[in-house]
Amino acid sequence: MLYQRSSQLFVEAEQVIPGGVNSPVRAFKAVGGTPIFMKRAQGAYLFDEDDNRYIDYINSWGPMILGHAHPAVVDAVVKRTQLGTSFGTPTALETQIAQLAVSMVPNIDKIRFVNSGTEACMSAVRLARGFTNRDKIIKFSGCYHGHSDSFLIQAGSGASTFGTPNSPGVTAGTAKDTLLARYNDLNHVTELIQANPEQIAAIIIEPVAGNMGCVPPAEGFLEGLRSLCDQHGILLIFDEVMTGFRLAKGGAQELYNIKADIVAFGKVIGGGLPVGAFAARAEIMNHLAPIGPVYQAGTLSGNPLAMAAGLAMLQSLNEDVDIFKRLDQKTAYLEAGIHKIMQARQIDYTINRVGSMISVHFDAAPVVDFQTAARGDNPRFKKFFHGLLQGGVYIAPSAYETWFITDALTYDDLDFTLNAIQKVSETL
Ligand SMILES: *Cc1c(COP(=O)(O)O)cnc(C)c1O
């Protein structure tokens, strides 16, 4: 494939946009090479500025679960656009999508819409702090909750139980309120709670981690967190920005039958427009302004175009009784095919999968947390990525990302993908 126009566009973009991109992972820094500029997308396919076609396994990092340019979503947005694009007043549409979301997701009475997953997680944590009158939170290494200050934290050194900033610009003052725990390690969480008695407002977690590749919760791990939270008056925040409306109608809460206290959403809930949301039972949500003391706001929050796209998306998912089963089956087919190829080639690998979240790690040992995820063979992943790209298959340009499966994929597309993987496996 040739990328002449993409390369030219990247040179131009770099002049006026830092690194040429508006979000760092798009920049191909982890895999090398020049990012590809897309022109359009339809169903399971992306088409770039040089008119190359790719089967898309990023799907805008999750939202396009029904495929690109889905007619229900496109129609809804086009119709709404003609009525005006933003009012800064309430609209009936917001209540409609809120009612639907509350009916689909367990354990929530009220929901507030924001503009991104970052905002949703940031606001969920503020709400938890306001509700509990405590300052500290526990997050897990390798979990991503957006780029707000409290989450850009790495584990402190040695015996210190508090985190340290992992980006310049995050203050030590902020970092000291975020404690880092190892994913799937209940003992570590217990230790942190004991070292900070009655100071922890919330534990925030991706119930299935998707930002260190896919890392499922170990048997009993989420249940253990739930009971620790109950014992210590801590709120359990499920960051379902990736898992929500993907693993099941009711997300990971439904799949694992665990009640979270606050749930954050993004990605699928916006149907490809910039939307996030957070939700909880009424007792907690009523702490929010304007009825409660915890401030939270947004000029474009609940924007009619975004709500129209989100509503069309949620309606489509809600009405399709087989959608999550179909997604699971397609992903299982892909998984089985990759197992066969890797085993035949005797490549060291691990595949993690929950429903339509899947990732291939180039290491034979189980991947259960950030440390084990980081052991993957990165040079091999780079080859894998670029080989697939050349073969017309677009996976995320980082070994730390989940593949996102869309219902628009046909079994022919999956076979095409497996063929491309077969070919690239011969070069690994
Ligand atoms: C993508 C993601 C976010 C951040 O959402 P943005 O819309 O990019 O701000 C937060 N949490 C999880 C689990 C995510 O996957």
The ligand as an SDF file (V2000), in Angstrom:
LIG
                    3D

 15 15  0  0  0  0  0  0  0  0999 V2000
  -11.4930    5.9240   26.5770 C   0  0  0  0  0  0  0  0  0  0  0  0
  -11.5850    5.7620   28.0270 C   0  0  0  0  0  0  0  0  0  0  0  0
  -11.7030    6.8630   28.8870 C   0  0  0  0  0  0  0  0  0  0  0  0
  -11.5660    8.2740   28.4100 C   0  0  0  0  0  0  0  0  0  0  0  0
  -12.5870    8.6540   27.5520 O   0  0  0  0  0  0  0  0  0  0  0  0
  -12.3440    9.9270   26.5940 P   0  0  0  0  0  0  0  0  0  0  0  0
  -13.6630   10.0670   25.8990 O   0  0  0  0  0  0  0  0  0  0  0  0
  -11.2150    9.5790   25.7070 O   0  0  0  0  0  0  0  0  0  0  0  0
  -12.0480   11.0770   27.4630 O   0  0  0  0  0  0  0  0  0  0  0  0
  -11.9140    6.6160   30.2210 C   0  0  0  0  0  0  0  0  0  0  0  0
  -11.9960    5.3760   30.7000 N   0  0  0  0  0  0  0  0  0  0  0  0
  -11.8830    4.2950   29.9050 C   0  0  0  0  0  0  0  0  0  0  0  0
  -12.0070    2.9250   30.4930 C   0  0  0  0  0  0  0  0  0  0  0  0
  -11.6520    4.4490   28.5440 C   0  0  0  0  0  0  0  0  0  0  0  0
  -11.4910    3.3670   27.7780 O   0  0  0  0  0  0  0  0  0  0  0  0
  1  2  1  0
  2  3  1  0
  2 14  2  0
  3  4  1  0
  3 10  2  0
  4  5  1  0
  5  6  1  0
  6  7  2  0
  6  8  1  0
  6  9  1  0
 10 11  1  0
 11 12  2  0
 12 13  1  0
 12 14  1  0
 14 15  1  0
M  END
$$$$
